[in-house]
Amino acid sequence: MTVVQLTKEQEAIAQAAMATGEFAGPQDVIDAALKLLQARNAQRAAFLQSLDDARRESDETGYFEMDQVAAELDAIIAEAEARQGAGAR
């Protein structure tokens, strides 16, 4: 078993969490904190993987310039507005 020494601030945080009744003791607080750390690390890893996937895809299929994307969006919006206007008649 590893013994962990908390700072005064960490002890106050743990005590406040236990005072709410949500946690039975310091071990429950530490368990919750470690689960949050694990979840954060998993989210970060997933985000970094998505960036790598996006880079790989753009290397394979090419890049789009912002002007190209904006022009395509403008065309989609104009088409939707034209359909909506035609349906109002």
Secondary structure, DSSP 4 states (H G I P E B T S, - for coil): ----PPPHHHHHHHHHHHHTTS-SSHHHHHHHHHHHHHHHHHHHHHHHHHHHHHHHHHHHH----HHHHHHHHHHHHHHHHHHHHHHT-
